[in-house]
Each structure stands twice: as C-alpha cells, then as structure tokens.
Amino acid sequence: MIGPKIKKIREQLGLSQKQLAGEDMTRSYISLIEKGRAVPSHRVLKIIARRLHTPVEFFVGGSAQADNDIAQAVLDKAKACYAAQNDSDCIRIAHKVLTLTEDISDQSEAYLLILRSYNRLGEYRRTLDEGDLASFTIIQTGDREHIVAYYLEMGRAAFHAELYHDARKYYEQAHTYSSRLKHLHHEYICALTYLGTTHLRLGNVDEGLGYYIKAEKEARMTGQAELYGEITMGLGKAYYMSNHEDHMLLSQDWTKKSVEAYKQANSDSYVLALHNLAVIQLHMGHKKEALGLLNECAVIYDQRKLPHKKASILEEISKVYLEENNPEQAESIIKEALQLLELQDEGMLRAKLYRLLGIVFHEKNNRDQSYYFLRMSHDLLKRIAASREADISQQLIRLSLQEPKMSYEDYKSYIR
C-alpha cells in the first residue's frame, strides 16, 4: 500500500506530517494517506514523492497506475470541456470520473468542475445540491486549494440564490483556509471581497466596509486591475450605504477608481461601476450627468440581455419622477421594471420596486395600496434575510400611516 511506504520514508528522513504536508495539504490528510484511508491523486503523489526524494514509481503498482491513468484521461476531457465553456458535457463527463476512481483528489477535481459549470449556467440550486454531496470528499482531501475553491463556489451559489447567511458562512471558510498562504493570496482577497458584498446584502454595512478595506490593502500592489475594480466598487457602495453625509465624497472617489480600474482591465464590469457612479451622482444632486450615465448603462444592458440590470436603471429613473412630483410616470416606470424581472428575477430589487410602488400610491392618496406594496416589500426582504432593507420598509409603513400625510421628501432619505 502507498500509505505505509510514505510513512516509512517520512520517518527515515525525520519529517513530521506537517512538514510533509507543507502549504499544499493539511497534516490530517497526510495522516489519512498513511493509514490507508485516503488515496492521493497523481498530482499530490508527485508533490509527496518530491519532498521524500523518492521516485513516484516506488509508491504505485502497475494496475493501480493504469486505473489512475484512465480516470486522469477522462478528467482531462472534462477540463477541456470546461475550458471550452461546454458546461453540460463537462458536468456529464465529470460525473463519469466519480464512477471510475476512488482517488478522492481526482473526485474532488471532478466535483469542482461540476460546481463551476452549474454556477456558470446560473443553476445555483443545483450547485448547492451537488456541493452538499461533494463536501465530505473535498474536505477529506486536505488539499487547501481544492477546499478554498469549493467554499468560494458554494458561496457564489448561495449568494445568487439569495441565501445570504449561507453565503457568508461559505466565504468565511474560504477566508480561513486561504489565510496566510502565498499561493492562495488571490483567493484570500476574493474571500474578503465577497464577504464585504455579502455583509452589504445582509445590511451589515460597517462589517462589509471593514472587509473591503482589508481587501483593498491586500490587492493594491497585486496589479490585478479587474479584482481591484471589484473591490473599489464595493468600497464605493459601502460608503454610499453608510448614511454618513461626509462619506458621500469617499463613495464617489472610490467608485471613480473602480471605473478606471475596470477600464484598465478592459472589463465588461465597467458598466456596473458606471451604474453605481450614476446613482451616487443622483444622490448628490448632479441629475443631468447621472441621467446621461444611466441611459448609457441601459443601452449596454439591453445589448447584453441583462433585464434585471435594466430594471435597476428604471428603479433610479422612477425616483427622479417621484422627486419631480410625477407619481403617474414613476408608477409606469416601476411596472416596466417589474415586467423585466419576469425575465430574470432578483428578490432584493423586486422588494425595492414594491417599496417604491408603496410610496407612489401614498403620493396618490391610495393608502390601502400603499400599505399592500410596502408590506410585500418588507415580507420579501425578511424572507431573503436582508434585515437592514426590511427595517427600512417597516419604517416606511409607519410613516405612511402618520398624519399629516408625508411627502416624498420625507421618504427620500430611506430609499437610497
């Protein structure tokens, strides 16, 4: 067996299990291998053999190697499908790998291909279901690179499924496993960034801001323009949401840095930063510039067939009509946005549009309809655990019932 051979040579060389594991594996994984409870992949075995100054051939028998070669060939085919963005075939072939080998490292790689493919297809619930099955195998490998990749993919799926508490837990695990490891520095920064984004969705603005600040410090010197654009865009959004007027200029400055970083990276995400900049400028009273940017973003979203993003543009435009005391036009724009969400839904945005409809009907002296939509907003936000936004809708319900009747100016500060 492989395990006893590894243990014998390790002890002869005076190495501890931790020293043999290095940064690529965990000590517990080496222990499992030596006890015969885990079989290392060819890649992992090559690392171990190199550290033990022993040829790989010493550890493997002929038939086992042949089986491993077949599984490796199928796994390589799955990887090629993934690289070609042929996700359906990648998933099918990766599932075949799981039946061809008991090597948990190869199984782990196959599972990761499946999770990445389902995420790229937007089938986030399938990712979470497959991920639950994969969890034991991937953690058992002790391979930190695989474990971090697993938690990042699961965090992404949970976030897009609007399971924000679950997303936070997955990203926290990715952060823990990638911490202080040079070869996982990029993943560590990503974990910090995604934790920032998730905390903002949960309404924990100070926590989100803290994670973004840490991520920016880590990413500043990496030269990764796209990642830096994502972090600075998050910083801009966090400062915008902080409700401190003295943070508004910081919000604008960081968002402009995001626009420039995305430009430098020639990234499609450039439009997202531009969109955020327009929202900030609207809040600062720069209506003409903001509307120009929003129209530019709307054209791009139409071209890329992103209806939920176009709906977000309409959300901001409806606020302009409310501010101009034109609730009828605002209502029309909001309903158009809700129709777009029938094509690609997003619970948070739907809840915000319901909230705006509640304000529109309040402006039109229809308090029953106003209460109905504000309550729908509150209940939906509670369901997706967006507690800060749910509290805002709850406050607006109370305001809508007060006498004398509130005006849009009274609501404005609540609906950034």
C-alpha positions as CSV (number, residue, x, y, z in Angstrom):
1,M,0.0,0.0,0.0
2,I,1.0,3.6,-0.6
3,G,0.4,4.9,2.9
4,P,2.9,2.7,4.8
5,K,5.6,3.4,2.2
6,I,5.1,7.1,2.6
7,K,5.2,6.9,6.4
8,K,8.3,4.7,6.5
9,I,10.3,7.1,4.2
10,R,9.0,10.2,6.0
11,E,10.1,8.8,9.4
12,Q,13.5,7.8,8.0
13,L,14.0,11.4,6.8
14,G,12.9,12.8,10.2
15,L,10.0,14.8,8.7
16,S,6.8,15.4,10.6
17,Q,3.4,15.0,8.9
18,K,3.0,18.8,9.0
19,Q,6.3,19.3,7.2
20,L,5.4,16.8,4.5
21,A,2.0,18.5,4.0
22,G,3.6,21.9,3.6
23,E,1.1,24.6,2.3
24,D,-0.4,22.3,-0.3
25,M,-2.2,19.9,2.1
26,T,-3.2,19.5,5.7
27,R,-1.4,17.4,8.3
28,S,-4.7,15.4,8.8
29,Y,-4.7,14.5,5.1
30,I,-1.2,13.0,5.3
31,S,-2.3,11.1,8.3
32,L,-5.3,9.7,6.4
33,I,-3.0,8.7,3.5
34,E,-0.5,6.9,5.8
35,K,-3.4,5.0,7.5
36,G,-4.7,3.9,4.1
37,R,-7.9,5.8,4.5
38,A,-7.2,8.2,1.6
39,V,-5.5,7.7,-1.8
40,P,-3.5,10.7,-3.1
41,S,-4.0,11.8,-6.7
42,H,-1.1,11.5,-9.1
43,R,-0.6,15.3,-8.7
44,V,-0.5,15.1,-4.9
45,L,1.7,11.9,-5.0
46,K,4.2,13.7,-7.2
47,I,4.4,16.5,-4.5
48,I,4.9,14.0,-1.8
49,A,7.5,12.0,-3.8
50,R,9.5,15.1,-4.5
51,R,9.5,16.0,-0.8
52,L,10.6,12.5,0.1
53,H,13.3,12.5,-2.6
54,T,11.7,9.2,-4.0
55,P,10.5,8.3,-7.5
56,V,6.7,8.2,-7.9
57,E,7.0,4.7,-9.3
58,F,8.2,3.4,-5.9
59,F,4.8,4.1,-4.4
60,V,2.4,2.8,-7.1
61,G,1.7,-0.7,-8.6
62,G,1.0,-1.4,-12.2
63,S,-2.8,-2.0,-12.2
64,A,-3.5,0.9,-9.8
65,Q,-1.5,3.2,-12.1
66,A,-3.4,2.0,-15.1
67,D,-6.7,2.7,-13.4
68,N,-5.5,6.1,-12.4
69,D,-4.4,6.9,-16.0
70,I,-7.9,6.1,-17.3
71,A,-9.5,8.4,-14.7
72,Q,-7.0,11.1,-15.4
73,A,-7.7,10.9,-19.2
74,V,-11.5,11.3,-18.5
75,L,-10.8,14.1,-16.1
76,D,-8.7,15.9,-18.6
77,K,-11.5,15.6,-21.1
78,A,-13.9,17.2,-18.6
79,K,-11.4,20.0,-18.0
80,A,-11.2,20.6,-21.8
81,C,-15.0,20.9,-22.0
82,Y,-15.0,23.4,-19.1
83,A,-12.3,25.5,-20.8
84,A,-14.4,25.5,-24.0
85,Q,-17.4,26.6,-21.9
86,N,-19.2,23.4,-22.8
87,D,-20.7,23.1,-19.4
88,S,-23.3,20.4,-20.0
89,D,-20.7,18.0,-21.4
90,C,-18.3,19.0,-18.6
91,I,-20.9,18.0,-16.0
92,R,-21.7,14.7,-17.7
93,I,-18.0,13.7,-18.1
94,A,-17.0,14.8,-14.6
95,H,-19.8,12.7,-13.2
96,K,-18.3,9.7,-15.1
97,V,-14.9,10.4,-13.3
98,L,-16.7,9.9,-10.0
99,T,-17.6,6.3,-11.0
100,L,-14.1,5.5,-12.4
101,T,-11.9,6.2,-9.5
102,E,-11.8,6.0,-5.7
103,D,-9.0,8.6,-5.7
104,I,-10.5,11.4,-3.6
105,S,-8.3,14.1,-5.1
106,D,-9.5,13.2,-8.6
107,Q,-13.0,13.0,-7.3
108,S,-12.5,16.4,-5.7
109,E,-11.4,17.9,-9.0
110,A,-14.4,16.4,-10.8
111,Y,-16.8,17.8,-8.2
112,L,-15.2,21.3,-8.5
113,L,-15.7,21.2,-12.3
114,I,-19.4,20.3,-11.7
115,L,-19.9,23.1,-9.3
116,R,-18.2,25.7,-11.5
117,S,-20.2,24.5,-14.5
118,Y,-23.5,24.7,-12.7
119,N,-22.6,28.2,-11.4
120,R,-21.7,29.4,-14.9
121,L,-25.0,28.0,-16.2
122,G,-26.8,30.0,-13.4
123,E,-28.2,26.8,-11.9
124,Y,-27.3,27.8,-8.4
125,R,-29.6,25.5,-6.5
126,R,-28.1,22.5,-8.4
127,T,-24.7,23.8,-7.4
128,L,-25.7,23.8,-3.7
129,D,-27.2,20.3,-4.1
130,E,-24.1,18.9,-5.7
131,G,-21.9,20.7,-3.2
132,D,-23.6,19.0,-0.3
133,L,-22.7,15.7,-1.9
134,A,-19.1,16.8,-2.6
135,S,-18.4,18.3,0.8
136,F,-17.0,15.3,2.6
137,T,-14.8,14.2,-0.3
138,I,-13.3,17.6,-0.9
139,I,-12.6,18.4,2.8
140,Q,-11.2,14.9,3.2
141,T,-8.5,15.6,0.6
142,G,-6.8,18.1,2.9
143,D,-5.9,20.0,-0.3
144,R,-6.3,23.6,0.7
145,E,-6.5,24.8,-2.9
146,H,-9.5,22.5,-3.5
147,I,-11.1,23.3,-0.2
148,V,-10.9,27.1,-0.8
149,A,-12.2,26.7,-4.4
150,Y,-15.1,24.6,-3.0
151,Y,-16.1,27.2,-0.5
152,L,-15.8,30.1,-3.0
153,E,-18.1,28.3,-5.5
154,M,-20.6,27.4,-2.8
155,G,-20.6,31.0,-1.5
156,R,-21.2,32.2,-5.0
157,A,-24.2,29.8,-5.5
158,A,-25.7,30.7,-2.1
159,F,-25.3,34.5,-2.8
160,H,-27.0,34.3,-6.2
161,A,-29.7,32.1,-4.7
162,E,-30.2,35.0,-2.2
163,L,-29.2,32.7,0.8
164,Y,-27.0,35.4,2.2
165,H,-26.4,33.9,5.6
166,D,-25.2,30.6,4.0
167,A,-23.0,32.6,1.6
168,R,-21.4,34.4,4.5
169,K,-20.6,31.1,6.2
170,Y,-19.0,29.7,3.0
171,Y,-16.9,32.8,2.4
172,E,-15.8,32.8,6.0
173,Q,-14.5,29.2,5.5
174,A,-12.7,30.3,2.2
175,H,-11.1,33.2,4.1
176,T,-10.0,30.9,6.9
177,Y,-8.4,28.2,4.7
178,S,-6.7,30.7,2.4
179,S,-5.3,32.9,5.2
180,R,-1.5,33.5,5.3
181,L,-0.8,31.2,2.3
182,K,1.1,32.9,-0.5
183,H,-0.1,30.6,-3.3
184,L,-3.7,31.3,-2.3
185,H,-3.3,35.0,-1.9
186,H,-5.7,35.8,-4.8
187,E,-8.4,33.5,-3.3
188,Y,-7.8,35.2,0.1
189,I,-8.5,38.6,-1.5
190,C,-11.6,37.2,-3.2
191,A,-12.9,35.8,0.0
192,L,-12.5,39.2,1.7
193,T,-14.2,40.9,-1.2
194,Y,-17.2,38.5,-1.3
195,L,-17.6,38.8,2.5
196,G,-17.8,42.5,2.0
197,T,-20.5,42.2,-0.6
198,T,-22.5,39.6,1.4
199,H,-22.4,41.7,4.5
200,L,-23.8,44.7,2.5
201,R,-26.7,42.5,1.3
202,L,-27.3,41.4,4.9
203,G,-27.4,45.1,5.9
204,N,-24.2,44.9,7.9
205,V,-22.6,48.0,6.4
206,D,-19.8,48.5,8.9
207,E,-18.7,44.9,8.7
208,G,-18.9,45.0,4.9
209,L,-16.8,48.2,4.8
210,G,-14.2,46.6,7.1
211,Y,-13.8,43.6,4.7
212,Y,-13.5,45.8,1.7
213,I,-10.8,48.0,3.4
214,K,-8.8,44.8,4.2
215,A,-9.2,43.5,0.6
216,E,-8.1,46.9,-0.9
217,K,-5.0,46.9,1.2
218,E,-4.1,43.3,0.1
219,A,-4.9,43.9,-3.6
220,R,-3.3,47.4,-4.0
221,M,0.1,46.1,-5.1
222,T,-1.0,42.9,-7.0
223,G,-1.6,44.6,-10.4
224,Q,-4.9,42.7,-10.8
225,A,-6.9,45.6,-12.3
226,E,-10.2,43.7,-12.6
227,L,-10.1,42.4,-9.0
228,Y,-9.1,45.9,-7.8
229,G,-12.1,47.3,-9.7
230,E,-14.5,45.0,-7.9
231,I,-13.0,45.9,-4.5
232,T,-13.1,49.7,-5.1
233,M,-16.7,49.4,-6.5
234,G,-17.6,47.6,-3.2
235,L,-15.9,50.4,-1.2
236,G,-17.9,53.0,-3.1
237,K,-21.1,51.2,-2.4
238,A,-20.4,50.6,1.3
239,Y,-19.6,54.3,1.9
240,Y,-22.8,55.2,0.0
241,M,-24.8,52.9,2.2
242,S,-23.2,54.1,5.4
243,N,-25.7,57.0,5.8
244,H,-22.9,59.5,6.7
245,E,-23.1,62.5,4.5
246,D,-19.3,63.0,4.9
247,H,-18.9,59.6,3.3
248,M,-20.6,60.6,0.0
249,L,-17.4,62.1,-1.4
250,L,-15.5,59.0,-0.4
251,S,-18.2,56.9,-2.2
252,Q,-17.8,58.9,-5.3
253,D,-14.0,58.8,-5.2
254,W,-13.8,55.1,-4.8
255,T,-16.3,54.4,-7.5
256,K,-14.4,56.6,-9.9
257,K,-11.3,54.5,-9.1
258,S,-13.4,51.4,-9.9
259,V,-14.4,52.8,-13.3
260,E,-10.7,53.5,-14.1
261,A,-9.6,50.0,-12.9
262,Y,-12.2,48.3,-15.0
263,K,-11.3,50.4,-18.0
264,Q,-7.6,49.4,-17.5
265,A,-8.7,45.7,-17.4
266,N,-10.9,46.2,-20.4
267,S,-13.6,44.5,-18.3
268,D,-17.3,44.1,-19.1
269,S,-17.9,45.0,-15.4
270,Y,-17.0,48.6,-16.3
271,V,-20.8,49.3,-16.8
272,L,-21.5,48.2,-13.2
273,A,-19.2,50.8,-11.8
274,L,-20.6,53.4,-14.2
275,H,-24.1,52.5,-13.0
276,N,-23.0,52.9,-9.3
277,L,-21.4,56.3,-10.1
278,A,-24.7,57.5,-11.7
279,V,-26.6,56.5,-8.5
280,I,-24.2,58.4,-6.4
281,Q,-24.3,61.5,-8.6
282,L,-28.1,61.4,-8.4
283,H,-28.0,61.5,-4.7
284,M,-25.5,64.4,-4.8
285,G,-27.9,66.4,-7.0
286,H,-26.0,66.0,-10.3
287,K,-29.1,65.0,-12.1
288,K,-28.1,65.8,-15.7
289,E,-24.8,63.9,-15.5
290,A,-26.4,61.0,-13.7
291,L,-29.2,60.5,-16.2
292,G,-26.7,60.5,-19.1
293,L,-24.7,57.7,-17.4
294,L,-27.9,55.8,-16.6
295,N,-29.0,55.9,-20.3
296,E,-25.6,54.8,-21.4
297,C,-25.8,51.8,-18.9
298,A,-29.3,51.0,-20.1
299,V,-28.2,50.6,-23.7
300,I,-25.3,48.3,-22.6
301,Y,-27.7,46.2,-20.5
302,D,-30.1,45.8,-23.4
303,Q,-27.2,44.8,-25.7
304,R,-26.0,42.2,-23.2
305,K,-29.6,40.9,-22.5
306,L,-29.4,41.7,-18.7
307,P,-33.1,42.6,-17.9
308,H,-32.6,42.6,-14.2
309,K,-29.8,45.3,-14.6
310,K,-32.0,47.3,-16.9
311,A,-34.7,47.1,-14.2
312,S,-32.3,48.5,-11.7
313,I,-31.8,51.5,-14.0
314,L,-35.5,52.0,-14.2
315,E,-35.6,52.0,-10.4
316,E,-33.4,55.0,-10.3
317,I,-35.3,56.8,-13.0
318,S,-38.6,56.3,-11.1
319,K,-37.1,58.1,-8.2
320,V,-36.4,61.1,-10.4
321,Y,-40.0,61.2,-11.4
322,L,-41.1,61.0,-7.8
323,E,-38.8,63.8,-6.9
324,E,-40.4,65.9,-9.7
325,N,-43.8,65.2,-8.2
326,N,-44.9,63.0,-11.1
327,P,-46.1,59.7,-9.4
328,E,-48.0,58.6,-12.5
329,Q,-44.8,58.4,-14.6
330,A,-42.9,56.9,-11.7
331,E,-45.6,54.1,-11.5
332,S,-45.3,53.4,-15.2
333,I,-41.5,53.1,-15.0
334,I,-41.7,50.8,-11.9
335,K,-44.2,48.5,-13.5
336,E,-42.0,48.3,-16.6
337,A,-39.1,47.3,-14.3
338,L,-41.2,44.6,-12.7
339,Q,-42.0,43.2,-16.1
340,L,-38.3,42.9,-16.8
341,L,-37.9,40.9,-13.6
342,E,-40.3,38.3,-15.0
343,L,-37.4,37.5,-17.4
344,Q,-34.7,37.4,-14.8
345,D,-35.7,37.8,-11.2
346,E,-33.8,39.3,-8.3
347,G,-35.6,39.3,-5.0
348,M,-33.8,42.3,-3.5
349,L,-34.6,44.5,-6.5
350,R,-38.2,43.3,-6.7
351,A,-38.7,44.2,-3.0
352,K,-37.2,47.7,-3.6
353,L,-39.6,48.2,-6.5
354,Y,-42.6,47.1,-4.4
355,R,-41.4,49.7,-1.8
356,L,-41.3,52.4,-4.5
357,L,-44.8,51.5,-5.6
358,G,-45.9,51.8,-2.0
359,I,-44.6,55.4,-2.0
360,V,-46.2,56.1,-5.4
361,F,-49.6,55.0,-4.1
362,H,-49.1,57.0,-0.9
363,E,-48.4,60.1,-3.1
364,K,-51.6,59.3,-5.0
365,N,-53.6,59.1,-1.7
366,N,-54.3,55.4,-2.1
367,R,-53.2,54.3,1.4
368,D,-54.6,50.7,1.1
369,Q,-52.5,50.0,-2.0
370,S,-49.6,51.9,-0.4
371,Y,-49.7,49.6,2.7
372,Y,-50.1,46.5,0.5
373,F,-46.9,47.1,-1.5
374,L,-44.8,48.3,1.5
375,R,-45.9,45.2,3.3
376,M,-45.0,43.0,0.3
377,S,-41.6,44.7,0.2
378,H,-41.0,44.1,3.9
379,D,-42.0,40.4,3.8
380,L,-39.9,39.6,0.8
381,L,-36.8,41.3,2.3
382,K,-37.4,39.3,5.6
383,R,-37.6,36.1,3.6
384,I,-34.2,36.7,1.9
385,A,-32.6,37.8,5.3
386,A,-32.0,41.4,4.1
387,S,-32.7,42.7,7.6
388,R,-31.5,46.3,7.1
389,E,-33.7,46.8,4.0
390,A,-36.6,45.1,5.7
391,D,-36.3,47.5,8.6
392,I,-36.4,50.4,6.1
393,S,-39.6,49.1,4.6
394,Q,-41.0,48.7,8.1
395,Q,-40.2,52.3,8.9
396,L,-41.9,53.4,5.7
397,I,-45.0,51.5,6.7
398,R,-45.2,53.5,9.9
399,L,-44.5,56.8,8.1
400,S,-47.2,56.1,5.6
401,L,-49.8,55.7,8.3
402,Q,-49.0,59.0,10.0
403,E,-50.9,62.2,10.0
404,P,-50.4,64.7,8.4
405,K,-49.6,62.9,5.2
406,M,-45.9,62.5,4.5
407,S,-44.3,63.9,1.3
408,Y,-41.7,62.3,-1.0
409,E,-39.0,64.5,0.7
410,D,-39.9,62.7,4.0
411,Y,-39.3,59.3,2.3
412,K,-36.3,60.2,0.2
413,S,-33.6,59.5,2.8
414,Y,-34.9,56.0,3.3
415,I,-34.7,54.8,-0.3
416,R,-31.1,55.2,-1.5
